[in-house]
Amino acid sequence: MMNRRMLYSVAALMLAGQIAAAEGRPRTPQADLLDRAVAAWARVKTARATFEQSITNSLTGRTMTSTGEYQQERPSRLAVMFSNPASDRIIADGKFVWLYLPSSAPDQVIKTTQSSIGTGTVDISAQFLTSPRTKYNITPGGTLVVSGRATHAYTLVPKTDEGAPFKLAAVWIDDEDATIRAFEVTDASGVQRKVRLTSFKVNVPVDEAAFKFTPPPGVHVIVR
């Protein structure tokens, strides 16, 4: 299905370009950017990035900031390694997701069966780029330069609340390579997460050891 969708998207883009050229209409940078992003992400096998993140709780008014890097091997392996706060880890090894946050809970690790978690947890861009026009009401937005990259924004609102990974999201897509360079997500409780990628490379070598996690000695493993 993924290959078929990718081929369909590429064919649609080629057709749109041919029609625009034949009619003499100018192609705006955002006209087909979301479809380009869907097709580009379908071709991604691995990704490595560094990021800056802020999480704001609207009820408490508290904002937490963090930085780090991640490696991803699609479809099921992800390693998020925080540099600030240091030692915090989120590891998806293909079977389980391990949440180890010693900055706030030094004596515990949360272990969850991966199949019981939404795909957005282990495939960061897929939550936005898997059949987005089917799942979301989409509104094009303005421009923004993210880490030196020119981007255009889209606002995504789920068409149904059932099973939706977020209440509201905004993504900024690179004008040149059609990758997501920043996103903001607001969940049903009003917690907002903002992520900006400070570097991003796809289809590059990843570290096999990054996707393995062994709980530190003396740490209590909570299975959920």
C-alpha positions as CSV (number, residue, x, y, z in Angstrom):
1,M,0.0,0.0,0.0
2,M,2.8,2.4,0.8
3,N,4.5,1.9,-2.5
4,R,1.2,2.3,-4.4
5,R,0.4,5.5,-2.5
6,M,3.8,6.9,-3.2
7,L,3.5,6.1,-6.9
8,Y,0.0,7.7,-7.0
9,S,1.3,10.8,-5.3
10,V,4.3,11.1,-7.7
11,A,2.0,10.6,-10.7
12,A,-0.4,13.2,-9.4
13,L,2.3,15.7,-9.0
14,M,3.6,15.2,-12.5
15,L,0.1,15.5,-13.9
16,A,-0.5,18.7,-11.9
17,G,2.7,20.2,-13.2
18,Q,1.8,19.3,-16.8
19,I,-1.6,20.9,-16.5
20,A,-0.3,24.0,-15.0
21,A,2.3,24.4,-17.7
22,A,-0.2,23.7,-20.4
23,E,-2.6,26.3,-19.1
24,G,0.2,28.8,-18.5
25,R,-0.7,29.0,-14.7
26,P,2.1,29.8,-12.3
27,R,2.8,27.1,-9.7
28,T,2.9,28.6,-6.2
29,P,5.4,27.1,-3.8
30,Q,2.7,25.7,-1.6
31,A,0.3,24.4,-4.2
32,D,1.5,20.8,-4.1
33,L,3.9,20.9,-1.1
34,L,1.8,18.7,1.2
35,D,1.5,16.0,-1.5
36,R,5.2,16.2,-2.1
37,A,5.8,15.7,1.6
38,V,3.6,12.6,1.7
39,A,5.5,11.1,-1.3
40,A,8.9,12.1,0.2
41,W,8.2,10.5,3.6
42,A,7.1,7.3,1.9
43,R,10.7,7.0,0.6
44,V,12.3,7.4,3.9
45,K,13.8,4.3,5.6
46,T,16.0,6.0,8.2
47,A,16.4,9.4,9.7
48,R,18.7,11.3,12.1
49,A,18.1,14.7,13.6
50,T,18.8,17.1,16.4
51,F,15.9,19.0,18.0
52,E,14.7,21.6,20.4
53,Q,11.4,21.0,22.2
54,S,9.1,22.9,24.5
55,I,6.1,21.5,26.3
56,T,3.5,23.8,27.8
57,N,0.7,22.8,30.2
58,S,-2.1,25.4,29.8
59,L,-3.6,24.4,33.2
60,T,-0.5,25.0,35.2
61,G,1.2,27.6,32.9
62,R,4.4,25.6,33.2
63,T,6.8,25.2,30.3
64,M,9.5,22.6,30.1
65,T,12.3,22.8,27.4
66,S,14.6,20.2,26.2
67,T,17.2,19.4,23.5
68,G,18.6,16.2,22.1
69,E,18.9,14.0,19.0
70,Y,17.0,11.1,17.6
71,Q,17.6,8.2,15.2
72,Q,14.8,6.4,13.5
73,E,14.5,3.2,11.4
74,R,11.1,2.9,10.0
75,P,8.6,1.5,10.6
76,S,9.1,0.5,14.2
77,R,12.4,1.6,15.8
78,L,13.1,5.0,17.3
79,A,15.7,6.3,19.8
80,V,15.3,9.8,21.3
81,M,18.3,10.8,23.4
82,F,18.0,14.0,25.4
83,S,21.1,16.1,26.1
84,N,19.0,18.5,28.2
85,P,17.8,17.0,30.5
86,A,20.8,14.6,30.2
87,S,20.2,10.9,30.3
88,D,16.5,11.0,29.6
89,R,15.7,8.4,26.9
90,I,12.7,7.1,24.8
91,I,13.5,3.9,23.0
92,A,11.2,1.9,20.7
93,D,13.0,-1.3,19.9
94,G,10.3,-2.8,17.6
95,K,8.6,-4.7,20.4
96,F,8.5,-2.4,23.3
97,V,8.7,1.3,24.1
98,W,10.9,2.2,27.0
99,L,10.4,5.5,28.7
100,Y,13.3,6.4,31.0
101,L,13.2,9.9,32.5
102,P,15.7,10.1,35.4
103,S,15.4,13.9,35.4
104,S,11.9,13.5,36.9
105,A,11.6,9.8,37.9
106,P,15.1,8.5,38.6
107,D,13.9,5.1,40.0
108,Q,11.6,3.9,37.3
109,V,11.3,2.8,33.7
110,I,7.9,2.5,31.9
111,K,7.7,-0.4,29.5
112,T,4.8,-0.5,27.0
113,T,4.0,-3.0,24.3
114,Q,4.6,-1.2,21.1
115,S,1.5,-2.4,19.3
116,S,-0.7,-0.7,21.9
117,I,0.8,2.8,21.2
118,G,-0.2,5.0,18.3
119,T,2.1,5.1,15.3
120,G,2.9,8.8,16.0
121,T,5.0,7.7,19.0
122,V,7.5,5.7,16.9
123,D,7.2,7.4,13.5
124,I,7.3,11.1,14.2
125,S,6.4,12.5,10.7
126,A,3.9,9.6,9.9
127,Q,1.3,11.0,12.3
128,F,1.0,14.0,10.0
129,L,1.8,12.4,6.6
130,T,-0.1,9.2,6.5
131,S,-3.2,9.9,4.4
132,P,-3.5,13.5,5.8
133,R,-6.3,14.7,3.5
134,T,-8.4,11.7,4.6
135,K,-7.9,12.2,8.3
136,Y,-7.6,16.0,8.7
137,N,-9.2,19.3,7.7
138,I,-6.1,21.1,6.4
139,T,-5.5,24.8,6.1
140,P,-2.4,26.3,4.4
141,G,-0.6,28.9,6.5
142,G,2.3,31.3,6.2
143,T,6.0,31.0,5.8
144,L,8.8,30.5,8.3
145,V,12.5,30.1,8.2
146,V,13.4,27.1,10.4
147,S,17.1,26.5,11.0
148,G,18.0,28.3,7.8
149,R,15.4,26.4,5.7
150,A,12.4,28.1,4.0
151,T,9.1,26.4,5.0
152,H,5.4,26.8,4.5
153,A,2.9,25.9,7.2
154,Y,-0.2,23.8,7.4
155,T,-2.8,23.5,10.2
156,L,-4.3,20.1,10.7
157,V,-7.5,19.4,12.6
158,P,-8.8,15.8,12.9
159,K,-12.1,15.2,11.2
160,T,-13.1,12.9,14.0
161,D,-12.0,12.8,17.7
162,E,-12.1,9.0,17.8
163,G,-8.5,7.8,17.8
164,A,-7.1,11.2,16.9
165,P,-3.4,11.6,17.9
166,F,-4.0,15.3,18.7
167,K,-6.6,18.0,18.9
168,L,-4.8,20.5,16.7
169,A,-1.4,20.5,14.9
170,A,0.6,22.8,12.8
171,V,3.5,21.6,10.6
172,W,6.1,23.5,8.7
173,I,7.3,21.8,5.5
174,D,10.6,22.5,3.8
175,D,10.0,24.2,0.4
176,E,13.0,22.4,-1.2
177,D,13.0,18.8,0.0
178,A,9.4,18.6,1.4
179,T,10.4,17.3,4.9
180,I,8.8,18.5,8.1
181,R,11.2,20.9,9.8
182,A,9.0,21.9,12.8
183,F,5.6,21.1,14.3
184,E,3.3,22.1,17.1
185,V,0.8,19.7,18.6
186,T,-2.0,20.4,21.1
187,D,-3.6,17.4,22.8
188,A,-7.1,17.1,24.2
189,S,-6.0,18.2,27.7
190,G,-4.5,21.4,26.3
191,V,-0.9,20.4,26.6
192,Q,1.1,21.9,23.7
193,R,4.4,20.5,22.3
194,K,6.6,22.5,20.0
195,V,9.5,20.8,18.2
196,R,12.0,22.4,15.9
197,L,14.6,20.3,14.0
198,T,18.0,22.0,14.1
199,S,19.4,19.4,11.8
200,F,17.8,16.6,9.8
201,K,19.1,13.9,7.4
202,V,17.2,11.0,5.9
203,N,18.3,7.6,4.5
204,V,21.6,7.7,6.4
205,P,23.3,5.0,8.5
206,V,21.9,4.6,12.0
207,D,23.5,3.0,15.1
208,E,22.1,-0.4,15.8
209,A,22.9,-0.1,19.5
210,A,20.8,3.1,19.8
211,F,17.6,1.0,19.6
212,K,18.5,-1.3,22.5
213,F,17.7,-0.5,26.1
214,T,18.6,-2.3,29.3
215,P,17.1,-0.9,32.5
216,P,19.8,0.4,34.9
217,P,20.4,-1.8,38.0
218,G,18.0,-1.0,40.8
219,V,15.5,0.8,38.6
220,H,11.9,-0.4,38.9
221,V,10.3,-1.5,35.6
222,I,6.6,-0.5,35.4
223,V,4.8,-2.5,32.7
224,R,1.7,-0.9,31.1
